[in-house]
Amino acid sequence: MSKRVCITIDGPAGAGKSTVARMLARRLGYLYVDTGAMYRAVALKALRAGIDLNDAAALAELAASVNIVLTTDPREVTRVFLDGEDVTREIRSPRVSQHVSLVARAAGVRSELVRRQREMARGAGVVMEGRDAGTVILPEAQFKFFLTASEEERARRRQADLKAAGEEVPLARLKEEIKERDFLDSSREVAPLRPAHEAQVIDCSHMRAEEVVEFIISQVRRKTG
């Protein structure tokens, strides 16, 4: 594609956003920004520091002080560094997954991370992935997609990811966690999870990541050439 654009990929936990967004960015030669990883990094820092996750002011202060760096390793895996420490694996732990929504709902945390995310997107040629990428972070993005899937399928995918990381978690527990996460994300006052009104909604329940990527590329190419 001759024209470099901004593409947002939003959706609930476990819908396959990260895999699709990472593959898409690689195919297009774009910058990939995993906004969820940034919230997870702040959540990890808060948990380590013993901060009350209902203390919005303390969380905002913490978010403003941490250094978060996203890089891509030779295997094209996004690595997350928190104050210089590689926390790529730890931010995906069940403990962080259970608490990240509490951190993400803090207005001060969101405003600080959104500011950083917008700076990363300057110059276009970016795939921004998260839960409010198309509605809040980059409302002016030329292409917006919202990925979803059934609770059962999302729980299975999450279980497979954890198993690959050496953790065995019952499917029923993961389904409950996803249900609770969906409720917290969609009911929060600040930047609730919802598709942008102009976003294309894609049900990925029975689609491979490669198929989703091909569909998105076809939509972008159709309008940009």
C-alpha positions as CSV (number, residue, x, y, z in Angstrom):
1,M,0.0,0.0,0.0
2,S,1.4,3.4,-1.0
3,K,-0.5,5.3,1.8
4,R,0.5,4.7,5.4
5,V,-2.6,4.8,7.7
6,C,-3.7,4.3,11.3
7,I,-5.5,1.0,12.0
8,T,-7.2,0.3,15.3
9,I,-8.0,-3.2,16.6
10,D,-10.4,-3.4,19.6
11,G,-12.3,-6.1,21.3
12,P,-12.9,-8.0,24.5
13,A,-10.3,-10.2,26.3
14,G,-9.4,-13.4,24.4
15,A,-10.8,-12.4,21.0
16,G,-7.4,-12.7,19.4
17,K,-6.7,-9.0,19.0
18,S,-3.0,-9.3,19.9
19,T,-2.2,-12.1,17.5
20,V,-4.1,-10.4,14.6
21,A,-2.7,-6.9,15.3
22,R,0.9,-8.2,15.5
23,M,0.5,-10.2,12.3
24,L,-1.1,-7.3,10.5
25,A,1.6,-4.9,11.6
26,R,4.3,-7.3,10.4
27,R,2.6,-7.8,7.0
28,L,2.2,-4.0,6.5
29,G,5.5,-3.0,7.9
30,Y,3.8,-0.9,10.5
31,L,4.4,-0.1,14.2
32,Y,2.4,-2.4,16.5
33,V,1.3,-0.9,19.8
34,D,-0.2,-3.3,22.4
35,T,-2.0,-0.9,24.7
36,G,-3.3,-3.7,27.0
37,A,0.3,-4.6,27.8
38,M,0.9,-1.1,29.0
39,Y,-2.0,-1.3,31.4
40,R,-0.8,-4.7,32.6
41,A,2.6,-3.3,33.3
42,V,1.1,-0.6,35.5
43,A,-1.1,-3.2,37.2
44,L,2.0,-5.3,37.9
45,K,3.8,-2.4,39.4
46,A,0.8,-1.5,41.6
47,L,0.5,-5.1,42.8
48,R,4.2,-5.3,43.6
49,A,4.0,-2.0,45.5
50,G,0.9,-3.0,47.5
51,I,-1.1,0.0,46.2
52,D,-4.8,0.0,46.9
53,L,-6.3,-0.6,43.4
54,N,-9.3,1.5,44.4
55,D,-7.1,4.5,45.1
56,A,-7.3,6.3,41.7
57,A,-5.0,9.1,42.7
58,A,-2.2,6.7,43.8
59,L,-2.6,4.7,40.6
60,A,-2.4,7.9,38.5
61,E,0.8,9.0,40.2
62,L,2.3,5.5,39.7
63,A,1.4,5.5,36.0
64,A,3.0,8.9,35.5
65,S,6.3,7.7,37.1
66,V,6.8,4.3,35.4
67,N,8.9,3.7,32.3
68,I,7.3,1.3,29.9
69,V,9.0,0.2,26.7
70,L,7.6,-2.1,24.0
71,T,10.1,-3.8,21.7
72,T,10.0,-6.6,19.2
73,D,12.5,-9.5,19.5
74,P,14.1,-11.5,16.6
75,R,11.1,-13.9,16.8
76,E,8.8,-11.0,16.3
77,V,7.4,-11.4,19.8
78,T,6.5,-8.1,21.6
79,R,8.5,-7.7,24.7
80,V,7.5,-5.4,27.6
81,F,10.0,-3.7,29.8
82,L,8.9,-2.1,33.1
83,D,11.5,0.3,34.5
84,G,14.1,-1.7,32.5
85,E,12.9,-5.1,33.6
86,D,11.6,-7.6,31.1
87,V,8.1,-8.4,32.4
88,T,6.6,-9.9,29.2
89,R,5.6,-13.1,30.8
90,E,4.7,-11.8,34.3
91,I,2.1,-9.3,33.0
92,R,0.2,-12.2,31.5
93,S,-0.1,-14.1,34.8
94,P,-3.5,-14.9,36.3
95,R,-2.9,-12.5,39.1
96,V,-2.4,-9.5,36.8
97,S,-5.3,-10.6,34.5
98,Q,-7.6,-10.6,37.5
99,H,-6.7,-7.1,38.6
100,V,-5.8,-5.1,35.4
101,S,-9.4,-3.9,34.8
102,L,-9.4,-2.2,38.2
103,V,-6.3,-0.3,37.2
104,A,-7.5,0.5,33.7
105,R,-10.7,2.1,35.0
106,A,-8.7,4.9,36.8
107,A,-9.1,8.1,34.8
108,G,-5.6,9.3,35.6
109,V,-4.0,6.1,34.5
110,R,-5.9,6.2,31.2
111,S,-5.1,9.8,30.4
112,E,-1.4,9.2,31.0
113,L,-1.2,6.1,28.9
114,V,-3.4,7.5,26.2
115,R,-1.0,10.4,25.9
116,R,1.9,8.1,25.5
117,Q,0.1,5.9,23.0
118,R,-0.8,8.9,20.8
119,E,2.8,10.0,20.8
120,M,3.8,6.5,19.6
121,A,1.3,6.8,16.7
122,R,2.6,10.1,15.3
123,G,3.5,9.8,11.7
124,A,0.9,7.1,11.0
125,G,1.7,3.6,9.8
126,V,0.5,2.1,13.1
127,V,-1.7,-0.8,14.3
128,M,-3.1,0.2,17.7
129,E,-4.6,-2.6,19.6
130,G,-6.7,-2.5,22.8
131,R,-10.1,-1.8,24.1
132,D,-10.5,1.9,23.3
133,A,-8.1,2.4,20.5
134,G,-10.8,3.4,18.0
135,T,-13.0,5.3,20.4
136,V,-10.5,7.2,22.5
137,I,-6.9,6.8,21.6
138,L,-7.1,7.3,17.8
139,P,-10.7,8.4,17.1
140,E,-9.4,9.9,13.8
141,A,-8.0,6.5,12.6
142,Q,-8.8,5.7,9.0
143,F,-9.6,2.1,9.7
144,K,-11.3,0.6,12.8
145,F,-12.0,-3.0,13.5
146,F,-13.7,-4.6,16.5
147,L,-12.9,-8.3,17.0
148,T,-15.1,-10.5,19.1
149,A,-15.7,-14.2,19.8
150,S,-17.9,-16.4,22.0
151,E,-17.0,-16.7,25.8
152,E,-16.4,-20.4,25.3
153,E,-13.9,-19.8,22.5
154,R,-12.2,-17.0,24.2
155,A,-11.7,-19.1,27.4
156,R,-10.3,-21.9,25.3
157,R,-7.8,-19.6,23.6
158,R,-6.8,-18.2,27.0
159,Q,-6.3,-21.7,28.4
160,A,-4.1,-22.6,25.4
161,D,-1.9,-19.5,25.9
162,L,-1.5,-20.3,29.6
163,K,-0.7,-23.9,28.9
164,A,2.0,-22.9,26.5
165,A,3.4,-20.7,29.3
166,G,3.4,-23.7,31.6
167,E,0.3,-22.9,33.6
168,E,-2.8,-25.2,33.9
169,V,-6.0,-23.3,34.6
170,P,-9.5,-24.9,34.5
171,L,-11.7,-23.8,31.6
172,A,-14.7,-23.0,33.9
173,R,-12.5,-20.6,35.9
174,L,-11.3,-18.8,32.8
175,K,-14.9,-18.4,31.6
176,E,-15.8,-16.8,34.8
177,E,-12.8,-14.5,34.7
178,I,-13.6,-13.5,31.1
179,K,-17.3,-12.8,32.0
180,E,-16.2,-10.6,34.9
181,R,-13.6,-8.8,32.8
182,D,-16.2,-8.1,30.1
183,F,-18.5,-6.6,32.7
184,L,-15.8,-4.4,34.2
185,D,-14.5,-3.2,30.9
186,S,-17.9,-2.4,29.4
187,S,-19.4,-0.8,32.5
188,R,-16.6,1.5,33.6
189,E,-17.2,5.2,33.4
190,V,-14.0,6.1,31.6
191,A,-13.6,4.7,28.0
192,P,-15.9,1.7,28.3
193,L,-15.4,-1.2,26.0
194,R,-17.6,-0.7,22.9
195,P,-17.1,-0.7,19.1
196,A,-16.6,2.7,17.5
197,H,-19.7,3.5,15.6
198,E,-17.8,3.3,12.3
199,A,-15.9,0.1,13.2
200,Q,-16.2,-3.2,11.3
201,V,-17.2,-5.9,13.8
202,I,-15.6,-9.3,13.1
203,D,-16.7,-12.4,14.8
204,C,-13.5,-14.5,15.1
205,S,-15.1,-17.5,16.8
206,H,-14.5,-19.8,13.8
207,M,-11.8,-17.9,12.0
208,R,-8.0,-18.4,12.1
209,A,-5.9,-15.4,12.8
210,E,-4.5,-15.5,9.2
211,E,-8.0,-15.3,7.8
212,V,-8.8,-12.2,9.9
213,V,-5.6,-10.6,8.8
214,E,-6.3,-11.2,5.2
215,F,-9.8,-9.8,5.5
216,I,-8.5,-6.6,7.2
217,I,-5.8,-6.2,4.6
218,S,-8.4,-6.6,1.8
219,Q,-10.5,-3.9,3.4
220,V,-7.6,-1.5,3.7
221,R,-6.3,-2.1,0.2
222,R,-9.7,-1.6,-1.3
223,K,-9.8,2.0,0.0
224,T,-6.1,2.9,-0.2
225,G,-4.8,1.1,-3.3
